[in-house]
Amino acid sequence: KDIVASGQDSDAVVMELAKKAVNDEITSVLLIWGEGASEEEVNELSANLEAEYPDCEINVIPGGQPVYRYIISFE
């Protein structure tokens, strides 16, 4: 319901969001990337998430959504 992260650099925003969302109960992060992101960018972001949250399973799938660069689920 509230905006918890914003900015011009989408990768930095994702990392800021993860910092606020990931806790001891979160075991998995799903990153669905859309048309606005390149595979190279997604691979780098995924590597950064894995480095920062080694206890979480990081899953990345192409969604192809035209509007949202990323859709993220924390489980």
FENRA-V195132 format. One record per pair of residues at least 6 apart in sequence whose C-alpha atoms are under 6 Angstrom apart, sorted by the first residue. I is the first residue (numbers start at 1). GAP is how many residues later the second one is. D is the distance in whole Angstrom. If there is no record, write none. Layout:
i=I gap=GAP d=D
i=I gap=GAP d=D
This chain:
i=5 gap=8 d=6
i=5 gap=12 d=6
i=6 gap=7 d=6
i=26 gap=49 d=5
i=27 gap=29 d=5
i=28 gap=28 d=5
i=28 gap=29 d=5
i=28 gap=30 d=6
i=28 gap=46 d=6
i=28 gap=47 d=5
i=29 gap=29 d=5
i=29 gap=44 d=6
i=29 gap=45 d=5
i=30 gap=29 d=5
i=30 gap=30 d=6
i=30 gap=42 d=6
i=30 gap=43 d=5
i=31 gap=29 d=5
i=31 gap=40 d=6
i=31 gap=41 d=5
i=32 gap=28 d=6
i=32 gap=29 d=5
i=32 gap=30 d=6
i=32 gap=31 d=5
i=32 gap=38 d=6
i=32 gap=39 d=5
i=33 gap=29 d=5
i=33 gap=30 d=5
i=33 gap=36 d=6
i=33 gap=37 d=5
i=34 gap=29 d=5
i=34 gap=30 d=4
i=34 gap=31 d=4
i=34 gap=35 d=5
i=34 gap=36 d=6
i=35 gap=29 d=5
i=35 gap=30 d=6
i=35 gap=31 d=5
i=36 gap=33 d=5
i=37 gap=32 d=6
